[in-house]
Amino acid sequence: MRYEHEHESCQKQAAGPGLRLRPGLREYGVGDPDTMAMIRFTVKQRALILFVLLSAVALRADDGIWLFNRFPSDAVKQEYGFQVTGQFLDKLRLGSVKFVGVASGSFVSPNGLLFTNHHVASECIQQLSSKGNDYMGNGYIAASEAEEKKCPNLEANVLMSIVDVTSRVREGVPADAATADAGKARRANIARIEKECATSPEIRCEVVTLYSGGQYDLYRSKKYTDIRLVFAPEAGIAAFGGDPDNFTYPRYCLDMVFFRAYENGKPAETPDYLRWSREGVKEGELIFVSGSPATTGRLNTMAQLEFFRDVSYPLVHARLGSLIQTLLSYGAKSTENKRVAADNLNSQQNSYKAYTGFLMGLRDPKLMDLKRQEEQGLRAAVAGDPKLRAAYGGAWDALGAAYKQYAEFYKQYWLLESAAIRGSDLFSIARDVVRYAEERNKPNEQRLREFRDSALPELESSMYASIPITDSMEIAVMADYFEFVRKSLGVENPTVKALLNGRSPQAAARQYVTTSKLKDIAERKRLAASAEAVKSSNDGMIRLALLLDAPARELRQRYEDRVEAVVTGDGAKVAQARWAVKGTTVYPDATFTLRLSYGPVKGYKNKAGKDVPYATNFDGLYRR
């Protein structure tokens, strides 16, 4: 299941980058008669392998998720005596991988072998499984390259270059332009920049917004769209401890997967792979961890944090809780239902626990008071300087006003547009087909961002992927959504009335799903090729997507004009004010872009004063 990007726990970031493949390990047919040496190695080692997989949790790095093109090399040299060179950063960057829409990983061999966390593969494993082959429950090992199974819809990217395009994004945007007009102009500039950059199908170009619009970088990446499963342990050991242990440390599990990237039907040549260390990492050693953390909110204003606390996160949390109960009930009906729902359920539970933690932090008066004092100090410094006051003084109030407006329509926007029918593959396909048919007829600069020319290859790959879709689970998920929307927006809401049309949530869901042909890829392509074919279609899921489309688009436009445009306009002013007062050494919040953290490997003392070791081992697993 793929959803809008959310905050991820550190343990959900692959910890492979920065570590080296042990000399002597071999892949299939590379001179080692024991083709399973790599796999057996992983289960024979005690502390090392678990440290590798949990190091993102265990280590206590110096604070920072740094950009590769603005890494504090001098600070590392001063504190640790280690010189971080451009060559070092390039090697690590080219060995690091982002699985699009999922998480991070790394190349660990010259022949495209990829190392990452188990959850990165969970959707692929679920899609490759069947009633007779439960690879999620039983694990999978390819005994040869011929047995490596292609994931239906997984893409890996390697960042090739970073260019500052801030001036180009702002080009032609008058200083006195209306907020909504300025936002439209910036989005159009971004669309042009990305289209000019994407010169071939294997290249992905993305303009990344940093510091809430204070800076824009163009990321040019190489795409690998043929990703095959090599090895995955059983879910029982990959996520040992289950949901109770998730987001905790110490953690005891074999949270790992091996993939292989292919090009033109052959294993990809990846000379910049990261080698494993024969000695492993010792306590106190300096290490570097590379990955693409999803999102953080350390630089958000109080208005934004209070909006998350009071409006946004409680709704998301409640929706996740409802969906989890539905999936648990569905899975309890049979062994096959449980298998079918496993990946979906794990994803929702992971998000639910994350949002539980977010809300705990936002509802902590001490934490919020610290943020409030920090903001008040910055605003006072700006107010005390006439030039800064004139340039940036009104930014905080503008953001506050925008989020006050956002609170008025967030519930409708999130339920009908941002997270409509979360957990339904069939609806995701239907919405993409409906919008693809319409957006393709517009100029590139005027399209919804996910339908720009630079984004179409990924969208088409997802839209036409051959994936298993189970009607009974789709109906259960959809009925839960209809019930939640009815309770949240009210039975008299026009969109709710149109969706249900006098039917119960269960009956409506059943009719939409059972009258759809979208499991047929040829039918998806036929409809996507023609806006008229979409409008005249009697397909149940297409009709559902059309019912939601008009109100969802209106809400999205309102968000982009009244909120997003303010965030990238006045949010940029807050960032510039921070630079003026505190300097430019503050790293930006995470944006699911490649970052680098560093620090010594150390344990810590828990709240009870007990020493917690820097790594876990198999002895601890058995004790757990």
C-alpha positions as CSV (number, residue, x, y, z in Angstrom):
1,M,0.0,0.0,0.0
2,R,1.3,3.5,-0.8
3,Y,0.0,6.6,0.9
4,E,0.9,10.2,1.2
5,H,4.2,10.6,2.8
6,E,4.2,10.7,6.6
7,H,6.7,11.0,9.4
8,E,8.7,7.8,9.7
9,S,10.4,6.4,12.7
10,C,14.2,6.3,12.6
11,Q,14.1,2.5,12.7
12,K,12.2,2.6,9.4
13,Q,15.2,4.2,7.7
14,A,17.6,1.7,6.2
15,A,20.8,1.8,8.0
16,G,22.9,0.2,5.3
17,P,24.6,3.3,3.8
18,G,27.9,4.1,5.4
19,L,28.7,0.4,6.2
20,R,30.9,-1.8,4.1
21,L,30.3,-5.3,2.6
22,R,32.6,-7.8,4.1
23,P,35.4,-9.0,1.8
24,G,35.0,-12.6,0.9
25,L,31.2,-12.6,0.6
26,R,30.1,-13.6,-2.8
27,E,26.9,-13.5,-4.9
28,Y,25.6,-16.2,-7.1
29,G,28.1,-17.4,-9.7
30,V,31.0,-15.1,-8.6
31,G,33.5,-17.7,-7.8
32,D,32.0,-19.0,-4.6
33,P,30.4,-22.5,-4.8
34,D,28.4,-21.8,-1.7
35,T,25.7,-19.6,-3.3
36,M,23.9,-19.1,0.0
37,A,27.0,-17.8,1.8
38,M,25.5,-14.3,2.1
39,I,22.2,-15.5,3.5
40,R,23.8,-17.8,6.0
41,F,26.2,-15.1,7.1
42,T,23.4,-12.9,8.1
43,V,22.0,-15.4,10.5
44,K,25.3,-16.7,11.9
45,Q,26.6,-13.3,13.1
46,R,25.5,-12.2,16.5
47,A,25.8,-8.5,17.3
48,L,26.9,-7.1,14.0
49,I,23.9,-7.8,11.8
50,L,21.4,-6.6,14.4
51,F,23.5,-3.5,14.9
52,V,23.5,-2.8,11.2
53,L,19.7,-3.1,11.0
54,L,18.9,-1.2,14.1
55,S,21.7,1.4,14.1
56,A,19.4,4.2,13.1
57,V,17.7,3.6,16.5
58,A,20.7,2.6,18.6
59,L,23.3,5.3,17.7
60,R,23.1,8.7,19.3
61,A,24.3,10.8,16.4
62,D,25.2,14.5,16.7
63,D,22.0,16.4,15.9
64,G,21.4,16.9,12.2
65,I,19.9,15.6,9.0
66,W,22.2,17.4,6.7
67,L,22.0,18.0,2.9
68,F,24.8,16.4,0.9
69,N,25.5,19.7,-0.8
70,R,25.7,21.7,2.5
71,F,27.3,19.2,4.8
72,P,29.2,20.6,7.8
73,S,32.5,19.1,6.9
74,D,34.5,21.6,9.0
75,A,32.5,20.8,12.1
76,V,33.2,17.1,11.7
77,K,36.9,17.8,11.2
78,Q,37.0,20.1,14.3
79,E,35.2,17.6,16.6
80,Y,36.4,14.3,15.3
81,G,39.5,15.0,13.3
82,F,38.0,13.3,10.3
83,Q,38.1,15.1,6.9
84,V,34.9,14.6,5.0
85,T,35.9,15.1,1.4
86,G,33.9,15.7,-1.7
87,Q,34.9,12.2,-2.9
88,F,33.7,10.7,0.3
89,L,30.3,12.4,0.0
90,D,30.0,11.4,-3.7
91,K,30.7,7.7,-2.9
92,L,28.1,7.6,-0.2
93,R,25.6,9.5,-2.2
94,L,26.0,7.2,-5.2
95,G,25.7,4.1,-3.0
96,S,22.6,5.4,-1.3
97,V,19.1,4.6,-2.8
98,K,15.6,6.0,-2.3
99,F,12.8,3.6,-2.9
100,V,10.2,6.0,-4.3
101,G,7.3,6.5,-2.0
102,V,8.7,4.1,0.6
103,A,12.1,4.5,2.3
104,S,15.8,4.2,1.9
105,G,18.4,1.6,1.1
106,S,21.9,1.1,-0.4
107,F,23.7,-0.8,-3.1
108,V,26.0,-3.4,-1.5
109,S,27.6,-5.2,-4.5
110,P,28.8,-4.2,-8.0
111,N,26.0,-6.2,-9.5
112,G,23.0,-4.3,-8.3
113,L,22.4,-6.0,-4.9
114,L,20.3,-3.8,-2.7
115,F,20.0,-3.8,1.1
116,T,17.1,-2.3,3.0
117,N,14.5,-2.8,5.7
118,H,11.8,-5.5,5.5
119,H,8.9,-3.0,5.5
120,V,10.3,-1.5,2.2
121,A,9.6,-4.9,0.6
122,S,6.3,-5.6,2.3
123,E,4.1,-4.4,-0.5
124,C,6.1,-6.3,-3.1
125,I,6.2,-9.4,-1.0
126,Q,2.4,-9.2,-0.5
127,Q,1.9,-8.7,-4.3
128,L,4.1,-11.7,-5.1
129,S,2.4,-13.9,-2.6
130,S,-0.7,-16.1,-3.2
131,K,-2.9,-18.4,-1.3
132,G,-0.4,-21.2,-1.9
133,N,2.8,-19.1,-1.6
134,D,2.8,-16.9,1.5
135,Y,6.2,-15.2,1.2
136,M,5.2,-12.7,3.9
137,G,4.6,-15.4,6.4
138,N,7.2,-18.0,5.2
139,G,9.9,-15.8,3.8
140,Y,11.6,-16.1,0.4
141,I,15.1,-17.0,-0.8
142,A,16.1,-17.0,-4.5
143,A,18.6,-19.8,-5.1
144,S,19.8,-18.2,-8.3
145,E,19.3,-15.0,-10.3
146,A,16.6,-16.8,-12.4
147,E,14.5,-17.1,-9.2
148,E,14.7,-13.5,-8.3
149,K,11.1,-12.2,-8.5
150,K,10.3,-8.9,-10.1
151,C,8.3,-6.5,-7.9
152,P,5.2,-5.3,-9.7
153,N,5.5,-1.6,-8.7
154,L,8.8,-0.6,-7.0
155,E,11.3,2.0,-8.2
156,A,14.7,2.8,-6.8
157,N,16.5,6.2,-7.4
158,V,20.1,7.2,-7.0
159,L,20.8,10.9,-6.6
160,M,23.2,12.0,-9.4
161,S,23.3,15.8,-8.9
162,I,21.9,18.7,-6.9
163,V,21.5,22.3,-8.3
164,D,20.2,25.3,-6.5
165,V,17.3,26.7,-8.6
166,T,15.9,29.1,-6.1
167,S,16.2,32.1,-8.4
168,R,14.6,30.2,-11.3
169,V,11.6,29.2,-9.2
170,R,11.0,32.8,-8.1
171,E,11.7,34.2,-11.6
172,G,8.8,36.4,-12.8
173,V,7.0,36.4,-9.5
174,P,6.4,40.1,-8.6
175,A,7.0,41.0,-5.0
176,D,3.6,42.5,-4.7
177,A,1.8,39.5,-6.4
178,A,-1.3,38.2,-4.7
179,T,-0.5,35.1,-2.6
180,A,-2.5,32.7,-4.8
181,D,-1.0,34.1,-8.0
182,A,2.5,33.9,-6.6
183,G,1.9,30.3,-5.7
184,K,0.6,29.5,-9.2
185,A,3.7,31.2,-10.8
186,R,6.1,29.2,-8.6
187,R,4.4,25.9,-9.4
188,A,4.5,26.7,-13.2
189,N,8.2,27.5,-12.9
190,I,8.9,24.3,-11.1
191,A,7.0,22.3,-13.8
192,R,9.1,23.9,-16.5
193,I,12.4,23.3,-14.7
194,E,11.6,19.6,-14.1
195,K,10.5,19.1,-17.7
196,E,13.7,20.6,-19.1
197,C,15.8,18.4,-16.8
198,A,14.1,15.1,-17.5
199,T,15.9,14.4,-20.8
200,S,15.5,10.6,-20.9
201,P,13.2,7.9,-19.4
202,E,15.7,6.7,-16.9
203,I,16.1,10.1,-15.3
204,R,13.9,11.6,-12.6
205,C,14.0,15.3,-11.9
206,E,12.4,16.9,-8.9
207,V,12.5,20.4,-7.6
208,V,12.7,20.0,-3.8
209,T,11.3,22.7,-1.5
210,L,13.5,23.4,1.5
211,Y,13.0,25.7,4.5
212,S,9.3,26.1,3.5
213,G,10.3,27.8,0.3
214,G,13.4,29.6,1.5
215,Q,15.4,27.5,-0.9
216,Y,14.7,25.2,-3.9
217,D,17.1,22.5,-5.2
218,L,16.8,20.5,-8.4
219,Y,17.5,16.8,-7.7
220,R,18.4,14.7,-10.8
221,S,18.3,11.0,-10.1
222,K,18.9,7.8,-12.0
223,K,15.9,5.5,-12.0
224,Y,15.8,1.7,-11.6
225,T,12.4,0.4,-12.4
226,D,13.2,-3.3,-12.5
227,I,13.6,-4.3,-8.9
228,R,13.6,-8.0,-7.9
229,L,13.3,-9.7,-4.6
230,V,16.3,-11.8,-3.6
231,F,15.8,-12.6,0.1
232,A,13.2,-11.8,2.7
233,P,13.0,-13.4,6.1
234,E,9.7,-14.5,7.6
235,A,7.6,-11.6,8.9
236,G,7.6,-13.2,12.3
237,I,11.4,-12.6,12.7
238,A,11.6,-9.5,10.5
239,A,9.2,-7.7,12.8
240,F,9.7,-9.6,16.0
241,G,7.9,-8.0,18.8
242,G,5.2,-6.7,16.5
243,D,3.3,-3.5,17.0
244,P,4.2,-3.3,20.8
245,D,7.9,-3.2,20.0
246,N,7.6,-0.8,17.0
247,F,9.2,2.6,17.6
248,T,11.0,1.3,20.6
249,Y,14.6,0.3,21.5
250,P,16.2,-2.1,22.3
251,R,14.6,-3.9,19.3
252,Y,15.3,-7.6,18.4
253,C,14.4,-8.5,14.9
254,L,15.9,-9.4,11.5
255,D,14.6,-6.3,9.9
256,M,16.2,-6.7,6.4
257,V,15.7,-7.5,2.8
258,F,17.9,-8.0,-0.3
259,F,16.7,-6.8,-3.7
260,R,18.5,-6.6,-7.0
261,A,18.2,-3.8,-9.5
262,Y,18.2,-4.8,-13.2
263,E,18.7,-2.9,-16.4
264,N,17.8,-4.3,-19.8
265,G,17.1,-7.7,-18.2
266,K,20.5,-8.0,-16.6
267,P,21.8,-7.2,-13.1
268,A,22.6,-3.5,-13.0
269,E,26.3,-2.4,-12.9
270,T,26.7,-0.5,-9.6
271,P,30.4,0.3,-9.1
272,D,29.7,2.8,-6.4
273,Y,28.3,0.2,-4.0
274,L,29.0,0.3,-0.2
275,R,31.1,-2.4,1.2
276,W,30.4,-4.2,4.4
277,S,33.1,-4.1,7.1
278,R,34.7,-7.4,8.3
279,E,35.3,-6.0,11.7
280,G,31.9,-4.2,12.2
281,V,31.4,-1.1,14.2
282,K,32.8,-0.7,17.7
283,E,31.3,1.5,20.5
284,G,32.6,5.0,20.3
285,E,33.5,4.9,16.6
286,L,32.4,7.7,14.3
287,I,29.8,6.6,11.7
288,F,27.8,8.2,8.9
289,V,24.2,7.3,8.2
290,S,22.7,8.2,4.9
291,G,19.0,8.0,4.1
292,S,15.8,9.9,3.0
293,P,13.8,10.7,6.2
294,A,10.2,11.5,5.2
295,T,9.2,14.6,7.1
296,T,10.0,16.5,10.3
297,G,8.5,19.7,11.7
298,R,11.4,21.2,13.8
299,L,11.2,24.5,12.0
300,N,7.4,24.9,12.0
301,T,5.8,27.9,13.6
302,M,3.6,27.7,16.7
303,A,0.6,28.3,14.5
304,Q,1.5,25.2,12.5
305,L,2.2,23.1,15.5
306,E,-1.1,24.0,17.2
307,F,-2.9,23.2,14.0
308,F,-1.4,19.8,13.9
309,R,-2.2,19.3,17.6
310,D,-5.8,20.5,17.5
311,V,-7.0,19.8,14.0
312,S,-5.0,17.7,11.7
313,Y,-3.4,14.9,13.8
314,P,-6.5,14.0,15.9
315,L,-8.5,13.4,12.7
316,V,-5.8,11.3,11.1
317,H,-5.3,9.3,14.3
318,A,-9.1,8.6,14.5
319,R,-9.3,7.6,10.9
320,L,-6.3,5.2,11.2
321,G,-7.9,3.7,14.3
322,S,-11.1,3.0,12.5
323,L,-9.3,1.4,9.5
324,I,-7.2,-0.8,11.8
325,Q,-10.2,-2.2,13.5
326,T,-11.8,-3.0,10.2
327,L,-8.7,-4.8,8.9
328,L,-8.4,-6.7,12.1
329,S,-12.0,-7.8,11.9
330,Y,-11.6,-8.7,8.2
331,G,-8.4,-10.7,8.9
332,A,-10.0,-12.6,11.8
333,K,-12.6,-14.2,9.5
334,S,-10.1,-16.6,7.8
335,T,-6.4,-17.4,7.4
336,E,-6.6,-16.2,3.8
337,N,-8.1,-12.9,4.8
338,K,-5.4,-12.4,7.4
339,R,-2.7,-13.0,4.7
340,V,-4.4,-10.6,2.3
341,A,-4.8,-7.8,4.8
342,A,-1.3,-8.2,6.4
343,D,0.6,-5.5,4.6
344,N,-2.3,-3.0,4.7
345,L,-2.8,-3.6,8.4
346,N,0.9,-3.3,9.2
347,S,1.1,0.0,7.3
348,Q,-1.9,1.4,9.2
349,Q,-0.6,0.3,12.6
350,N,2.8,1.8,11.9
351,S,1.2,5.1,11.0
352,Y,-1.2,5.0,14.0
353,K,1.6,4.5,16.4
354,A,3.6,7.3,14.8
355,Y,0.7,9.7,15.2
356,T,0.2,8.6,18.7
357,G,3.7,9.7,19.4
358,F,3.3,13.0,17.5
359,L,0.2,13.9,19.5
360,M,2.0,13.0,22.8
361,G,4.7,15.4,22.0
362,L,2.4,18.2,20.8
363,R,0.3,17.8,23.9
364,D,3.3,18.1,26.2
365,P,3.2,21.6,27.7
366,K,6.9,21.6,28.4
367,L,7.8,20.8,24.8
368,M,5.4,23.3,23.4
369,D,6.6,26.0,25.8
370,L,10.2,25.5,24.6
371,K,9.0,25.9,21.0
372,R,7.0,29.0,22.0
373,Q,10.0,30.6,23.7
374,E,12.2,29.9,20.7
375,E,9.7,31.5,18.4
376,Q,9.2,34.5,20.7
377,G,12.9,35.1,20.8
378,L,13.3,35.0,17.1
379,R,10.3,37.3,16.6
380,A,11.7,39.8,19.2
381,A,15.0,39.9,17.4
382,V,13.3,40.6,14.1
383,A,11.0,43.3,15.6
384,G,14.1,45.0,17.1
385,D,15.8,45.5,13.7
386,P,14.0,47.9,11.4
387,K,15.2,46.2,8.2
388,L,14.3,42.7,9.4
389,R,11.0,43.9,10.7
390,A,10.0,45.5,7.4
391,A,11.1,42.4,5.4
392,Y,9.9,39.6,7.7
393,G,7.9,40.9,10.6
394,G,4.4,40.0,9.3
395,A,5.3,36.4,8.2
396,W,4.2,34.7,11.5
397,D,0.8,36.4,11.5
398,A,0.3,35.6,7.9
399,L,0.9,31.9,8.6
400,G,-1.3,32.0,11.6
401,A,-4.2,33.5,9.5
402,A,-3.6,30.8,6.8
403,Y,-3.8,27.9,9.2
404,K,-6.9,29.4,10.8
405,Q,-8.6,29.3,7.4
406,Y,-7.2,25.8,6.8
407,A,-8.8,24.6,10.0
408,E,-12.2,25.5,8.5
409,F,-11.9,23.1,5.6
410,Y,-9.2,20.6,6.6
411,K,-11.6,17.8,7.5
412,Q,-13.2,17.9,4.1
413,Y,-9.9,18.4,2.2
414,W,-8.2,15.5,4.0
415,L,-11.1,13.1,3.7
416,L,-12.1,13.8,0.1
417,E,-8.7,14.7,-1.5
418,S,-5.6,14.0,0.5
419,A,-6.5,10.6,2.0
420,A,-9.6,9.6,0.2
421,I,-10.5,5.9,0.7
422,R,-7.1,5.2,2.3
423,G,-6.1,1.6,1.9
424,S,-7.9,0.9,-1.3
425,D,-5.8,0.0,-4.3
426,L,-8.8,-0.1,-6.6
427,F,-9.8,3.5,-5.7
428,S,-6.3,4.7,-6.1
429,I,-6.2,3.3,-9.6
430,A,-9.7,4.8,-10.4
431,R,-8.7,8.3,-9.3
432,D,-5.5,8.1,-11.3
433,V,-7.3,7.0,-14.4
434,V,-9.9,9.7,-14.1
435,R,-7.4,12.5,-13.5
436,Y,-4.9,11.2,-16.0
437,A,-7.4,11.3,-18.8
438,E,-8.2,15.0,-18.0
439,E,-4.8,16.3,-16.9
440,R,-3.0,15.1,-20.0
441,N,-5.0,17.5,-22.1
442,K,-3.7,20.6,-20.2
443,P,-0.4,22.4,-20.6
444,N,2.3,20.9,-18.5
445,E,2.5,24.0,-16.2
446,Q,-1.2,23.9,-15.4
447,R,-1.5,20.3,-14.4
448,L,-1.8,18.8,-10.9
449,R,1.8,18.2,-9.9
450,E,1.6,14.4,-9.9
451,F,0.6,14.6,-13.6
452,R,3.4,16.8,-14.9
453,D,5.5,15.3,-17.7
454,S,8.4,14.7,-15.2
455,A,6.1,12.6,-13.0
456,L,4.2,10.6,-15.6
457,P,6.5,7.6,-15.9
458,E,6.2,6.8,-12.2
459,L,2.4,7.4,-12.3
460,E,1.9,5.2,-15.4
461,S,4.0,2.5,-13.8
462,S,1.8,2.5,-10.7
463,M,-1.4,2.9,-12.6
464,Y,-0.8,-0.1,-14.9
465,A,1.0,-2.3,-12.4
466,S,-0.3,-5.9,-12.3
467,I,-1.1,-6.3,-8.6
468,P,-3.5,-8.7,-6.7
469,I,-6.8,-7.0,-5.7
470,T,-9.2,-8.8,-3.4
471,D,-12.8,-7.6,-3.7
472,S,-13.7,-8.6,-0.2
473,M,-11.0,-6.5,1.4
474,E,-11.7,-3.6,-1.0
475,I,-15.3,-3.6,0.1
476,A,-14.4,-3.8,3.8
477,V,-12.0,-0.8,3.5
478,M,-14.4,1.2,1.4
479,A,-17.3,0.6,3.7
480,D,-15.3,1.8,6.7
481,Y,-14.4,4.9,4.8
482,F,-18.0,5.7,3.9
483,E,-19.0,5.2,7.5
484,F,-16.2,7.4,8.8
485,V,-17.0,10.2,6.3
486,R,-20.7,10.0,7.1
487,K,-20.0,10.5,10.8
488,S,-17.3,13.2,10.2
489,L,-19.0,15.3,7.6
490,G,-22.7,14.6,8.4
491,V,-25.4,12.7,6.6
492,E,-26.6,15.9,4.9
493,N,-23.2,16.7,3.4
494,P,-23.8,16.8,-0.4
495,T,-20.8,14.7,-1.2
496,V,-21.8,12.1,1.4
497,K,-25.3,12.0,0.1
498,A,-24.0,11.5,-3.5
499,L,-21.6,8.7,-2.5
500,L,-24.2,6.7,-0.6
501,N,-27.3,7.6,-2.6
502,G,-29.6,6.2,0.0
503,R,-27.5,3.0,0.5
504,S,-25.7,1.7,3.6
505,P,-21.9,2.1,3.6
506,Q,-21.6,-1.7,3.1
507,A,-24.1,-1.8,0.2
508,A,-22.6,1.2,-1.5
509,A,-19.1,-0.2,-1.3
510,R,-20.2,-3.6,-2.6
511,Q,-21.8,-2.0,-5.6
512,Y,-18.9,0.2,-6.5
513,V,-16.4,-2.7,-6.3
514,T,-18.4,-5.5,-7.9
515,T,-19.4,-3.3,-10.9
516,S,-15.8,-2.4,-11.8
517,K,-13.5,-3.8,-14.4
518,L,-10.4,-1.9,-13.3
519,K,-8.6,-5.1,-12.2
520,D,-8.1,-5.5,-16.0
521,I,-5.0,-3.5,-17.0
522,A,-6.2,-3.2,-20.6
523,E,-9.4,-1.6,-19.3
524,R,-7.4,1.0,-17.3
525,K,-5.4,1.9,-20.4
526,R,-8.6,2.2,-22.6
527,L,-10.2,4.6,-20.1
528,A,-7.1,6.6,-19.4
529,A,-6.6,7.3,-23.1
530,S,-9.9,9.3,-23.4
531,A,-11.6,11.8,-21.1
532,E,-14.8,11.1,-23.0
533,A,-14.5,7.4,-22.3
534,V,-14.1,8.2,-18.6
535,K,-17.1,10.5,-18.5
536,S,-19.4,8.0,-20.3
537,S,-18.1,5.0,-18.3
538,N,-20.5,2.9,-16.2
539,D,-17.7,1.3,-14.3
540,G,-18.5,1.5,-10.6
541,M,-15.1,2.7,-9.4
542,I,-14.8,5.3,-12.2
543,R,-18.2,6.6,-11.2
544,L,-17.1,6.8,-7.6
545,A,-13.9,8.6,-8.5
546,L,-15.9,11.1,-10.6
547,L,-18.3,11.8,-7.7
548,L,-15.4,12.7,-5.5
549,D,-13.4,14.6,-8.2
550,A,-15.2,17.9,-8.4
551,P,-15.4,18.6,-4.6
552,A,-11.9,17.3,-4.1
553,R,-10.4,19.5,-6.8
554,E,-12.1,22.5,-5.3
555,L,-10.8,21.8,-1.9
556,R,-7.3,21.2,-3.3
557,Q,-7.3,24.5,-5.1
558,R,-8.4,26.2,-1.9
559,Y,-5.5,24.6,-0.1
560,E,-3.0,25.5,-2.7
561,D,-4.1,29.1,-2.9
562,R,-4.8,29.9,0.7
563,V,-2.4,27.7,2.6
564,E,0.4,26.2,0.5
565,A,1.1,29.5,-1.2
566,V,1.3,31.3,2.2
567,V,3.6,28.5,3.5
568,T,6.0,28.8,0.6
569,G,5.8,32.6,0.6
570,D,5.7,33.7,4.3
571,G,7.3,30.4,5.4
572,A,10.3,31.4,3.3
573,K,10.4,34.7,5.1
574,V,10.5,33.0,8.5
575,A,13.5,30.9,7.2
576,Q,15.3,34.0,5.9
577,A,14.6,35.8,9.3
578,R,16.1,32.8,11.1
579,W,19.2,32.9,8.8
580,A,19.6,36.6,9.4
581,V,19.4,36.2,13.2
582,K,21.0,32.8,13.8
583,G,23.1,32.2,10.7
584,T,22.8,29.8,7.8
585,T,24.0,26.6,9.6
586,V,20.5,25.4,10.4
587,Y,19.6,22.2,8.5
588,P,16.2,22.1,6.8
589,D,13.4,19.9,7.9
590,A,13.2,16.4,6.3
591,T,11.5,16.3,2.9
592,F,12.0,12.7,1.9
593,T,15.3,13.8,0.3
594,L,18.7,12.3,0.8
595,R,20.3,13.4,4.1
596,L,23.4,12.5,6.1
597,S,23.8,12.2,9.8
598,Y,27.0,11.5,11.8
599,G,28.1,10.8,15.3
600,P,29.8,8.2,17.5
601,V,28.1,4.9,18.3
602,K,27.1,5.0,21.9
603,G,24.6,3.5,24.3
604,Y,22.6,5.6,26.7
605,K,20.8,5.5,30.0
606,N,17.1,5.1,30.1
607,K,14.7,6.9,32.3
608,A,15.3,4.4,35.1
609,G,19.0,5.0,34.9
610,K,19.8,1.7,33.4
611,D,22.5,1.4,30.8
612,V,21.1,0.5,27.3
613,P,23.8,-1.0,25.0
614,Y,24.6,0.5,21.6
615,A,23.6,-2.7,19.8
616,T,21.4,-5.8,20.3
617,N,22.2,-9.4,19.8
618,F,20.6,-12.8,19.5
619,D,20.9,-13.5,23.2
620,G,18.6,-10.5,23.8
621,L,16.2,-11.8,21.3
622,Y,15.7,-15.1,23.1
623,R,15.4,-13.2,26.4
624,R,12.8,-11.0,24.9
